[in-house]
Amino acid sequence: MNTFYRLEGGVRHYAWGQRATAESVPMIAELLGEAAGDEPWAELWLGAHASLPSHVRMDDGALLPLDKAISAAPNEWLGGKAAAVKPQLAFLFKVLTCSSAL
């Protein structure tokens, strides 16, 4: 696969995350270019984790969950040798922002 696709991560809003104030915007909201609102911004997940997979923006504009894209066409997304062993992406990258100790 020689095509680049936009990967859109998911956000977790836990009580310990950053909240918007008059002086600042939560880092994750700023990174994504989204309005912060009243929710705390705690974690940005990028990967194929089943509970909050990233989404792939396809050429036609459709959003496809990354884990579903991989399971539907493992050779295209992971390559022939990786897909022959186990057709999944065992990777999860997280960006954390905390306003209190975990």
Summary of the structure (lengths in Angstrom):
residues: 102
radius of gyration: 16.1
end to end distance: 40.2
largest distance: 52.3
contacts: 249
relative contact order: 0.24
helix: 24%
strand: 25%
